Amino acid sequence: MPLLTIPKIEQRLKAHEALIPFVSESTRQAAVAVILREGTSGTEALFIRRAERPGDIWSGNMAFPGGHREAQDQDLQATAVRETREEIGLDLNVHARLLGHLDYIDVNPIGTTLQMIVAPYVYALTGVTPELSPNHEVADVLWGSMRDMYYGESRTSRDFHVRGETRTFAGYGIEDQIVWGLTYRMLGQFFSILNPEWQQ
């Protein structure tokens, strides 16, 4: 069975014991949904391009749907489901099934004092991709080839201005956008779960 098919991905995720870092009372919690579908050229992952917003450290970036945990969320999986529904109008409880989750990531964005953990949950669509309705926080929705990312065919780099200086960051090119930073790290972890010998 090819490595990047949804059944194989599910098999590997179910065998993976995800690492969950210590969470203190002051640690902010967030979750994202890694949404997969079988496209014409193989398995694809959904990405959003965040709208440009002053004061948002991820403004304009490519990301998985997600956001911060709120008081009404039963757990971080519920956060991923709620945020996906709010951001792109996709109800994961209706149109997808959970395959598993990646290690929770301890986040400390460059240029901030923010301490946060992000829990990535992996879902697969169960039928035809429903019509999506992005809200004001989302500028665009794009699908990227898992194969192209895994084998490095879409790997690229771009200069970003961070803390007053220009730095070059690696990422994956999707159309005219680049997946870099935290989401790029998540994909690296994802591919390492699928194949422990994989190297970014």
C-alpha positions in Angstrom: 0.0 0.0 0.0 1.6 3.4 -1.0 2.7 5.4 1.9 0.8 8.6 1.2 -2.7 7.1 0.8 -5.3 7.9 3.4 -5.6 4.3 4.6 -1.8 4.1 5.1 -1.7 7.5 6.8 -4.5 6.3 9.2 -2.6 3.1 9.9 0.6 5.0 10.8 -1.2 7.6 13.0 -3.1 4.9 14.9 0.3 3.3 15.7 1.8 6.6 16.8 1.7 7.6 20.5 1.5 11.4 20.3 3.7 13.4 22.6 1.8 16.0 24.8 4.0 18.6 26.5 3.4 19.9 30.0 0.6 22.5 30.2 0.7 25.0 33.0 -2.2 27.4 33.9 -0.5 30.2 32.0 0.0 28.2 28.8 -2.4 29.1 25.9 -3.9 26.2 24.0 -4.8 25.9 20.4 -5.7 23.3 17.8 -5.7 22.9 14.1 -7.2 20.5 11.6 -5.0 18.8 9.0 -7.7 18.0 6.4 -6.9 15.4 3.7 -8.7 14.3 0.6 -7.9 12.0 -2.4 -7.4 14.3 -5.3 -6.8 13.6 -9.0 -3.0 13.4 -8.3 -3.1 11.7 -5.0 -3.6 12.8 -1.4 -4.0 16.5 -0.9 -4.1 18.7 2.3 -6.2 21.8 2.8 -4.5 25.1 3.7 -6.0 28.5 4.4 -4.3 31.8 3.7 -5.0 34.1 6.6 -6.4 37.5 5.9 -4.1 40.5 6.4 -4.9 41.9 9.9 -2.8 44.4 11.9 -1.5 43.0 15.2 -1.9 39.3 14.0 1.5 37.6 14.1 0.3 35.1 11.5 -1.3 37.7 9.3 -1.3 36.6 5.6 0.4 33.3 6.4 -0.6 29.9 5.0 -1.9 27.6 7.8 -4.2 24.8 8.7 -7.7 25.9 9.9 -7.6 26.3 13.7 -7.3 28.7 16.6 -7.3 29.1 20.3 -9.3 27.0 22.7 -12.4 28.7 24.2 -14.2 28.0 27.4 -17.1 26.1 25.7 -14.7 23.6 24.0 -14.8 20.2 25.7 -11.2 19.5 24.6 -8.7 20.5 21.9 -10.3 18.3 19.3 -13.5 20.2 19.8 -11.5 23.4 19.3 -10.2 22.1 15.9 -13.7 21.2 14.9 -15.3 24.6 15.9 -12.5 26.7 14.4 -12.7 24.8 11.1 -16.5 25.3 10.9 -16.1 29.0 11.8 -13.2 29.7 9.4 -14.2 27.8 6.3 -17.8 26.5 6.9 -16.7 22.9 7.0 -18.3 20.7 9.6 -15.7 17.9 10.3 -18.3 15.9 12.3 -20.5 15.6 9.2 -18.0 15.6 6.3 -14.9 14.0 7.7 -13.5 11.4 10.0 -10.6 11.6 12.5 -7.5 9.6 11.5 -5.4 10.5 14.5 -3.3 13.3 15.8 0.3 14.5 15.6 2.5 15.4 18.6 1.4 18.6 20.3 3.8 21.4 19.4 5.3 23.8 21.9 5.1 27.2 20.3 7.1 30.4 21.0 6.8 32.6 17.9 9.8 34.7 16.9 9.6 38.2 18.4 7.0 37.4 21.0 6.8 36.1 24.6 3.8 33.9 23.8 3.9 30.4 25.2 1.4 28.1 23.6 0.8 24.5 22.6 -0.9 23.6 19.4 -2.6 20.2 18.9 -2.8 19.1 15.2 -5.7 16.7 14.5 -5.7 14.8 11.2 -9.0 14.3 9.3 -10.0 12.8 6.0 -13.0 13.9 4.0 -15.5 11.1 3.6 -17.2 12.2 0.3 -17.1 14.8 -2.3 -15.5 18.0 -1.1 -18.4 20.3 0.1 -18.7 23.9 -0.9 -16.6 26.0 1.5 -17.5 29.4 2.8 -14.4 31.2 4.3 -15.1 33.9 6.9 -13.4 37.3 7.2 -10.3 35.7 8.8 -9.6 33.7 5.7 -8.4 35.2 2.4 -8.2 31.9 0.4 -8.4 28.1 0.6 -5.8 26.1 -1.3 -5.1 22.3 -1.7 -1.5 21.1 -1.7 -0.1 17.8 -2.9 1.2 15.6 0.0 3.4 13.8 -2.5 5.1 17.0 -3.7 5.8 18.1 -0.2 6.9 14.7 1.1 9.4 14.2 -1.8 10.6 17.8 -1.7 9.3 18.6 -5.2 7.5 21.7 -3.9 10.2 22.7 -1.4 11.3 26.3 -1.7 12.3 29.3 0.4 11.4 32.9 0.8 12.6 36.0 2.6 10.6 37.4 5.5 11.0 40.4 7.7 11.3 39.3 11.3 12.2 41.4 14.2 13.6 44.2 12.0 15.7 42.0 9.8 15.3 39.9 6.7 15.7 36.2 7.1 15.3 33.3 4.6 12.9 30.5 5.6 12.3 27.2 4.0 8.8 26.1 3.0 6.6 24.4 0.5 5.2 26.3 -2.5 1.5 26.0 -3.2 0.4 28.0 -6.2 1.9 31.4 -5.5 2.0 31.0 -1.7 4.5 29.4 0.7 3.8 27.2 3.7 6.5 28.0 6.2 7.1 28.4 10.0 4.8 26.5 12.4 2.8 24.8 9.6 6.0 23.7 7.9 7.2 22.2 11.2 3.9 20.3 11.6 4.3 18.8 8.1 7.8 17.7 8.9 6.6 16.0 12.0 3.7 14.4 10.0 6.1 13.0 7.4 8.5 11.7 10.1 5.6 9.7 11.6 4.8 8.2 8.2 8.5 7.4 7.7 11.0 7.7 10.6 13.8 7.9 8.1 12.3 10.9 6.3 14.4 14.0 6.2 13.2 17.6 5.5 
